[in-house]
Amino acid sequence: MINLNTRIDNLMLDNPFLAASGTCGYGTEYSDFVPPEKWGALVLKTVTPKQRDGNKPPRCCETDSGMLNSIGLANCGIELLIKEKMPEFTGKFPNAKPVVSIAGETTEEFVLLTEKLAECKGISAIELNFSCPNVSRGGIHFGADSLSSQEAVKECRKATQLPLWVKISPTVPDPVKIASICMESGANAIVATNTIPGMVVDIWKQKPVLGNIMGGLSGPAIFPVSLRVAYLIAKSIPGITLIGCGGVDSAEKAIQFILAGCSAVEVGTAVFRSPDILYKLIEEVKTYMEKMKYTNVSDFIGKALL
Amino acid sequence: MKKIETGKLIVLKNIATDLTYLKIKIGESAANFTPGNFVTILPPAASGKYLRRPFSLAGVSDGSIELIIKSIGAVTKSLASLAEGAEIEIMGPLGNSYQIPENIKKLWLIGGGTGIASILFLNSLRSNSMDKVLWAGKTKEALPSMDLLRDKQFSHIFKQNIVIATDDGSAGEKGRAAEVLEQWLEKESNPDGIVSCGPHGMMQAVKKIADDKNIPAWFSLEEFMACGTGACAGCVVKGSANSYLKACCDGPVFKSSEVIL
């Protein structure tokens, strides 16, 4: 009997597939295609202390094997999330596991957001977004600085009992160091990784395609880059709880992340392509486990670490 | 309820240079679509593209949805070269619909290029004899021939009230869409409402005319989309309340007063 349960530190999930932040809205947008409780967990769109309009359009375009986005953390703000979005989501889907992604420009803002979430019922974990490339302050700059990361995770840890995950950028010079600092400061898991900064130019208009000029590259193009970062972290920090993220659009890629030491994977851009991809991922990973005679996901976590 | 389903391409016809009509059989759920709604299509493998592409419906008939697409990029080109019988994965209905109030009796519908799609659908369900449709294109080659426009196969969407116009006068009336609209307004009493969909510059010009003359107007806007369901906030357009609106779920149809073009 195959069991797809997986454990993210102290949090049990029914399966290792999570909808990545920014690709499943506030949880309800794709519910016609896949009931949200079918996902291992859903990481909601990042919220900030105040509502944000986001960046100037155009905000996204397709690139070879991927897409570029510069949404710019457009979001409803923490107050509306707590008052409306979360109650709506948990009311409709009481068995789903929502993870709230938060982003601040300073440690104080991260702490404020974490404290506010204590007012909210039904949250499975908090994901600290240390890796958005599309904002001028906070985001990727914050996460690249080990002192800022350390301080923010430490202070957020004091402010909540909920599991804290930290989503790191693949572009930081030393991801192992950042991951290790975050774990020592009280994080329960590291999410490796987020988008990679990039840009494209329209040769007829002779200007950058994106209104924000640059954006974050996601999709199949970034898979090997994210996998490398996950592998490096898993290899260097034995026992760490990792969640893979970046370019997963098949069970085969998800399995690669698991073999490289991840206990679960987040699926992002592939959800835009196939909102019902979860069913395929579950079937395919079961087939793999049958062939390999595994009964639990934990049977093959980190098997490829040399 | 939105659904992902695999339809079967039952008619594919080139109707002008780079314009293709597609009829995709999906069965009962075709009845769920209303004018203004769009679908996203999973790119055919041959296109090498990854993300779904949005297309407004040009009509619904016989358990099928109908599209008119322009071959511009890899996805539209590969769709236009599919063989009849091919399977196409569609997701929909997405977006809002045209909500034209009862008191709008005389409606002018201004479409440019493939922007005509949702206009044809809306026009097909209206029965006001004062309505008329302008289908504007750059040249004769960019639009269907009169023979095609009178072809019985398309009579449900190509109704008799369609007027053709070209920038160079090579077919139909001469002038850009907004210029022809101006001419109509000089000759006739104002319509009760205007609906428009087409290139951005065209809609800007039509909006200016409608706003100046205080004619209620609706615009169906097109943007690059990643999700099509309101999840990603990638397709925003500038709203008049100094905020961004999502073309995919706040629209694609907006009242003139709601948006800045």
Interface residues (C-beta under 8 A of the other chain):
Chain A: G22 T23 C24 G25 E29 Y30 D32 F33 K45 D53 G54 P57 P58 R59 C60 C61 E62 S65 G66 M67 N69 I71 A74 G219 P220 T269 V271 F272 R273 S274 P275 D276
Chain B: M1 K2 K3 I4 L42 K49 Y50 L51 R52 M91 E223 F224 M225 A226 C227 T229 G230 A231 C232 A233 G234 C235 V236 V237 K238 S243 Y244
